[in-house]
Amino acid sequence: MNKFTPGPWSNPKNHKGVYGGRNREMIADCGVSALSSEIKEANARLIAMAPEMLEALKTMTMLVTLKYGNLDKDVWEKIAEAQALIAKVE
C-alpha cells in the first residue's frame, strides 16, 4: 500500500505549490516547468483536490455497489475501473 501525505491539501490563491500534512509542508511544486503561470496554478489546484476526489470516488463506488445490484454490465465495468484506480492510490 502506498502512503501519501494525508489531506486536506491546499493551494493558496495565485500560488504554484500544494501544501499538506500536519505541518502544512509543500508536497507538490507545479512552478518548475515552462508552462504558463495560469496552467501551473490550475495544475496545483487540481492536485490539491486529489484527497477529496479520492474520498468522493470511494464513497460513490461503495454506494452504487450497495444500492444497485442489477446495473448493466457497462456500468459495473466503470465501477470496477474506478475501484482499480482507488487501489492504485491506496
Backbone bond lengths (Angstrom), bond angles and torsions (degrees), N, CA, C in turn:
res aa  C-N    CA-C-N  psi(-1)  N-CA   C-N-CA  omega(-1)  CA-C   N-CA-C  phi
1 M - - - 1.447 - - 1.533 108.36 -
2 N 1.319 116.01 131.57 1.455 120.80 176.02 1.512 109.84 -80.51
3 K 1.295 115.89 141.87 1.458 120.98 174.76 1.520 107.59 -107.00
4 F 1.292 115.20 138.21 1.456 119.59 175.73 1.515 108.07 -129.71
5 T 1.305 115.85 164.51 1.459 121.24 179.27 1.514 108.64 -60.18
6 P 1.331 117.47 126.04 1.465 118.90 -178.80 1.529 111.97 -63.77
7 G 1.321 114.83 147.88 1.466 121.02 176.59 1.502 110.01 -79.95
8 P 1.290 117.61 176.73 1.466 124.08 1.14 1.521 111.87 -75.34
9 W 1.316 114.68 154.39 1.451 121.75 173.28 1.522 107.07 -105.21
10 S 1.319 115.91 155.36 1.466 118.73 -179.90 1.518 110.11 -136.07
11 N 1.304 113.34 158.28 1.453 122.04 177.13 1.520 106.97 -137.97
12 P 1.342 116.72 100.46 1.467 118.76 179.77 1.531 111.06 -57.83
13 K 1.314 115.27 146.11 1.468 120.70 -178.48 1.527 110.72 -54.37
14 N 1.334 114.39 138.33 1.461 122.42 179.15 1.524 112.70 59.44
15 H 1.310 117.02 31.66 1.459 121.12 179.83 1.523 108.42 -123.30
16 K 1.307 116.73 151.88 1.461 121.70 -176.98 1.520 112.34 -106.25
17 G 1.331 117.39 13.84 1.454 121.58 179.09 1.516 111.62 -114.18
18 V 1.337 115.08 158.47 1.456 122.12 176.22 1.522 106.54 -120.57
19 Y 1.332 115.84 132.64 1.456 121.66 -175.57 1.518 110.30 -119.74
20 G 1.333 115.80 145.54 1.456 119.37 179.76 1.504 111.40 -166.43
21 G 1.306 114.53 -177.09 1.456 120.32 -179.79 1.516 112.22 82.09
22 R 1.295 114.27 176.10 1.465 121.24 -176.28 1.523 112.70 -59.10
23 N 1.340 116.82 -37.77 1.465 120.85 -176.52 1.521 113.73 -99.85
24 R 1.342 115.98 11.97 1.468 121.61 179.41 1.535 110.57 52.54
25 E 1.324 115.83 47.30 1.451 121.50 178.85 1.524 110.41 -80.67
26 M 1.338 116.30 155.81 1.454 119.82 176.35 1.523 107.51 -69.80
27 I 1.331 116.40 125.05 1.458 120.73 179.59 1.524 112.06 -111.48
28 A 1.317 117.21 -13.34 1.461 121.45 176.14 1.518 108.74 -151.65
29 D 1.323 115.33 136.68 1.461 120.96 178.80 1.522 107.74 -120.81
30 C 1.319 115.76 108.11 1.467 121.26 -179.38 1.521 111.74 -94.36
31 G 1.309 117.24 9.56 1.455 119.95 -175.31 1.516 114.79 -96.40
32 V 1.321 118.43 6.63 1.463 120.25 -172.77 1.527 112.51 -106.95
33 S 1.315 116.81 36.85 1.466 119.92 177.98 1.524 109.43 -130.98
34 A 1.318 114.63 175.61 1.468 120.28 179.98 1.524 112.13 -86.50
35 L 1.325 118.09 5.21 1.459 121.14 179.41 1.527 110.37 -68.62
36 S 1.317 116.38 162.30 1.461 120.11 178.36 1.528 110.19 -68.17
37 S 1.316 116.79 157.12 1.471 121.22 178.23 1.519 111.17 -57.79
38 E 1.322 116.64 -38.32 1.466 120.89 179.79 1.531 111.14 -60.90
39 I 1.327 116.79 -44.00 1.466 120.45 179.66 1.528 110.47 -69.62
40 K 1.310 118.01 -41.33 1.468 121.11 178.47 1.530 110.89 -59.26
41 E 1.332 116.56 -44.03 1.463 120.97 179.08 1.530 110.90 -65.31
42 A 1.339 117.27 -40.55 1.470 120.93 178.35 1.530 110.21 -64.58
43 N 1.320 117.50 -41.13 1.464 120.67 177.38 1.524 110.94 -61.87
44 A 1.326 116.72 -42.72 1.465 120.71 179.27 1.530 111.08 -63.77
45 R 1.335 117.52 -40.17 1.472 120.35 177.55 1.525 110.87 -62.55
46 L 1.334 116.67 -42.52 1.464 120.67 179.56 1.529 110.80 -63.76
47 I 1.307 117.47 -46.08 1.463 121.09 178.96 1.525 110.66 -61.52
48 A 1.322 117.33 -40.58 1.464 121.32 -179.05 1.522 112.21 -61.74
49 M 1.322 117.52 -26.26 1.466 121.05 -179.14 1.525 112.98 -85.71
50 A 1.315 118.69 -5.18 1.468 122.17 -174.21 1.533 113.86 -54.05
51 P 1.330 120.67 -47.88 1.474 118.36 -179.42 1.530 112.87 -61.10
52 E 1.328 117.44 -40.31 1.468 120.63 179.38 1.526 111.08 -69.06
53 M 1.337 117.22 -38.60 1.464 119.71 178.23 1.526 110.46 -66.33
54 L 1.332 117.36 -38.56 1.459 120.64 177.73 1.525 110.75 -61.69
55 E 1.317 117.39 -46.11 1.472 120.38 179.15 1.521 111.54 -63.36
56 A 1.325 117.18 -40.93 1.470 120.35 178.73 1.528 110.71 -64.40
57 L 1.311 117.22 -41.45 1.461 120.79 179.38 1.528 110.93 -65.47
58 K 1.321 117.02 -41.61 1.464 120.61 178.00 1.526 110.79 -62.46
59 T 1.321 116.81 -44.46 1.465 121.01 179.68 1.523 110.64 -64.27
60 M 1.326 116.54 -45.12 1.460 120.44 -178.92 1.518 111.30 -61.03
61 T 1.327 118.22 -46.51 1.460 119.73 -178.49 1.527 111.07 -65.57
62 M 1.320 116.59 -37.74 1.467 119.79 178.64 1.530 110.76 -65.19
63 L 1.333 117.31 -46.96 1.457 120.87 -178.12 1.529 112.34 -64.66
64 V 1.320 116.69 -43.02 1.466 119.67 179.35 1.523 109.65 -63.84
65 T 1.322 116.59 -43.06 1.461 120.35 -179.77 1.524 111.45 -62.89
66 L 1.318 116.93 -41.95 1.460 120.43 -179.32 1.528 112.65 -71.83
67 K 1.316 116.97 -39.77 1.464 120.48 -172.16 1.530 113.62 -84.49
68 Y 1.319 116.86 -34.92 1.468 120.06 -172.90 1.522 109.87 -121.96
69 G 1.289 116.70 93.27 1.450 120.30 -179.62 1.508 113.87 -84.79
70 N 1.328 118.17 -8.34 1.468 120.40 -173.48 1.529 112.89 -121.99
71 L 1.311 117.10 42.23 1.462 120.28 179.30 1.523 110.55 -82.54
72 D 1.328 115.42 162.04 1.460 120.76 178.58 1.526 110.88 -62.45
73 K 1.333 114.97 157.82 1.460 121.54 -177.40 1.526 112.24 -57.22
74 D 1.337 117.98 -40.17 1.461 120.11 -177.51 1.525 111.88 -65.01
75 V 1.327 117.38 -32.21 1.470 120.63 176.73 1.520 109.68 -67.80
76 W 1.330 116.61 -44.57 1.467 120.01 179.59 1.524 111.04 -65.00
77 E 1.332 117.11 -32.44 1.469 119.92 176.76 1.527 110.45 -64.28
78 K 1.334 116.81 -40.82 1.471 120.38 178.25 1.526 110.99 -68.23
79 I 1.323 117.34 -37.67 1.463 120.18 176.63 1.526 109.50 -64.09
80 A 1.322 117.18 -43.16 1.465 120.91 177.97 1.525 110.75 -62.52
81 E 1.321 116.38 -37.66 1.466 120.91 177.12 1.530 110.25 -63.69
82 A 1.323 116.73 -44.55 1.470 120.90 178.26 1.523 110.50 -63.13
83 Q 1.318 117.29 -41.68 1.464 120.47 179.44 1.528 110.64 -65.13
84 A 1.316 117.78 -36.06 1.471 121.08 176.96 1.528 110.90 -65.42
85 L 1.329 116.67 -39.29 1.468 120.39 176.24 1.518 111.45 -64.35
86 I 1.319 116.35 -41.37 1.473 120.45 177.26 1.524 109.35 -60.83
87 A 1.324 116.98 -44.21 1.465 120.90 -178.83 1.538 111.50 -62.39
88 K 1.326 117.57 -33.98 1.458 120.39 177.68 1.518 111.56 -64.31
89 V 1.324 116.75 -33.20 1.462 121.50 -177.73 1.521 110.83 -80.00
90 E 1.328 115.99 -39.86 1.460 119.94 -175.69 1.472 110.88 -85.37
